[in-house]
């Protein structure tokens, strides 16, 4: 029995150990190609830490799904590493795009005073809506929720041609009651 080599040489098929020109074990392959592939990826990605991670991933692919032909294992490792780097760059670009979109949507911090004022305004609108007749309340809610006049007419059981008038009257009632609740002159 030969000296203890660990489990690394066992991952390659026996033709690699016996018949391939390089005859390298996994550990020898790792030691030989890791620096060059890591250098290549560092240049490509601009980050040594990310390059090391992707290089490790390339060697993991070699370990889990080795190529059928071992004649150019360095070329195979390089190609796999570059493809993994491209995947990383695409995912980073996509992540940055999502972050920019989130920033542009204006996620703003609301002060306590603004939140209290908004809450008070919401309560006043809710109270005002409750004072309106059910049909007027339903018309206003549906109108401001984007429903069409056809849908509103069907929901309240009137002709489509009457919906505009009903909404106008409901808005006038809402405004009058709202201003009364707020303490303003109408």
C-alpha positions in Angstrom: 0.0 0.0 0.0 1.3 3.5 -0.9 1.6 6.2 1.6 -1.5 8.0 2.8 -2.6 10.4 0.1 -6.0 11.4 1.6 -9.2 11.4 -0.4 -8.2 13.9 -3.1 -6.6 11.6 -5.5 -9.6 9.3 -5.3 -11.9 11.9 -7.0 -10.3 11.5 -10.4 -11.1 8.4 -12.5 -8.3 5.8 -12.7 -7.5 6.8 -16.3 -6.5 10.2 -15.0 -4.1 8.7 -12.5 -2.7 6.1 -14.9 -3.1 7.2 -18.5 -3.3 11.0 -18.6 -0.3 13.0 -19.7 -0.3 15.3 -16.7 -1.1 12.5 -14.2 -1.9 15.1 -11.5 -4.0 14.4 -8.5 -6.7 16.8 -7.4 -4.4 18.4 -4.8 -1.6 18.8 -7.4 -4.1 20.3 -9.9 -5.3 22.7 -7.3 -1.8 23.8 -6.3 -0.8 24.2 -9.9 -3.8 26.1 -11.3 -5.2 28.0 -8.4 -2.8 31.0 -8.5 -3.2 31.5 -12.3 -7.0 31.3 -12.3 -7.3 33.5 -9.2 -5.0 36.1 -10.9 -7.1 36.0 -14.1 -10.3 36.5 -12.1 -8.9 39.3 -10.0 -8.0 41.1 -13.1 -11.4 40.5 -14.6 -13.5 41.3 -11.5 -11.3 43.9 -9.8 -11.7 42.2 -6.4 -9.3 39.7 -4.9 -11.9 38.4 -2.4 -14.5 37.7 -5.1 -11.9 36.2 -7.4 -10.9 33.8 -4.6 -14.5 32.8 -4.0 -15.2 32.1 -7.7 -11.9 30.2 -8.1 -12.9 28.0 -5.2 -16.3 27.5 -6.9 -14.5 26.5 -10.2 -12.5 23.9 -8.3 -15.6 22.7 -6.6 -17.1 22.1 -10.0 -14.0 20.1 -10.9 -14.5 18.1 -7.8 -18.2 17.4 -8.3 -18.5 17.2 -12.1 -15.1 16.7 -13.6 -14.7 16.9 -17.4 -14.6 13.8 -19.6 -11.3 14.7 -21.1 -8.3 15.6 -18.8 -5.8 16.6 -21.5 -6.4 20.3 -20.9 -7.5 20.6 -17.4 -6.1 24.1 -17.0 -8.1 25.3 -20.0 -11.2 23.7 -18.6 -10.8 25.2 -15.2 -10.1 28.6 -16.8 -13.3 28.5 -18.9 -15.4 27.4 -16.0 -14.0 30.1 -13.8 -14.6 32.8 -16.5 -18.2 31.6 -17.0 -18.8 31.7 -13.2 -17.3 35.3 -13.2 -19.6 36.4 -16.0 -22.6 34.9 -14.0 -21.4 36.8 -10.9 -21.1 40.1 -12.9 -24.6 39.7 -14.4 -26.1 39.0 -11.0 -24.3 42.0 -9.5 -25.6 44.2 -12.3 -29.1 43.0 -11.7 -28.8 43.5 -8.0 -27.6 47.1 -8.5 -30.4 47.8 -10.9 -32.9 46.5 -8.3 -31.3 48.7 -5.6 -31.4 51.8 -7.8 -35.1 51.1 -8.6 -35.8 50.9 -4.9 -33.9 54.1 -4.2 -35.7 55.9 -7.1 -39.1 54.9 -5.7 -38.5 57.4 -2.9 -38.5 55.3 0.2 -38.5 58.3 2.6 -38.4 58.5 6.3 -41.5 60.2 7.7 -41.1 62.2 10.9 -43.4 61.6 13.9 -45.2 64.9 13.3 -45.8 64.1 9.6 -47.1 60.6 10.5 -49.4 62.1 13.2 -50.8 64.7 10.7 -51.3 62.0 8.0 -53.0 59.7 10.5 -55.3 62.6 11.6 -56.1 63.4 8.0 -56.9 59.7 7.3 -59.2 59.5 10.3 -61.0 62.7 9.2 -61.6 61.3 5.7 -62.9 58.0 7.2 -65.3 59.9 9.5 -66.5 62.1 6.7 -67.1 59.0 4.4 -69.1 57.4 7.2 -71.5 60.4 7.4 -72.4 60.1 3.7 -75.2 57.9 2.4 -74.1 54.4 1.5 -74.6 54.9 -2.3 -72.5 58.1 -2.3 -69.8 56.5 -0.2 -69.6 53.5 -2.6 -69.5 55.8 -5.7 -66.6 57.9 -4.3 -64.6 54.8 -3.1 -65.1 53.1 -6.5 -64.3 56.2 -8.5 -61.1 56.8 -6.6 -60.1 53.1 -6.8 -60.1 53.3 -10.6 -63.4 51.6 -11.4 -65.2 52.6 -14.6 -68.6 54.2 -14.8 -70.0 51.0 -16.1 -68.8 49.1 -13.1 -70.0 51.8 -10.7 -73.4 51.9 -12.4 -73.8 48.1 -12.0 -72.7 48.1 -8.4 -75.2 50.8 -7.3 -78.0 49.8 -9.6 -78.4 52.9 -11.8 -77.9 53.8 -15.5 -74.4 54.6 -16.6 -75.5 58.1 -17.7 -76.5 58.9 -14.0 -73.1 58.0 -12.5 -71.4 61.3 -13.3 -74.1 63.3 -11.7 -74.2 61.0 -8.6 -70.4 61.3 -8.2 -70.4 65.1 -8.6 -73.1 65.4 -5.9 -71.3 62.9 -3.6 -68.0 64.9 -4.0 -69.8 68.1 -3.2 -71.4 66.5 0.0 -68.0 65.1 1.0 -66.3 68.5 0.6 -69.0 70.3 2.7 -68.9 67.7 5.5 -65.1 67.4 5.4 -64.7 71.2 5.8 -67.3 71.2 8.6 -65.4 68.4 10.4 -62.1 70.2 10.0 -63.6 73.5 11.3 -63.2 75.5 8.1 -65.8 77.6 6.3 -67.2 75.9 3.2 
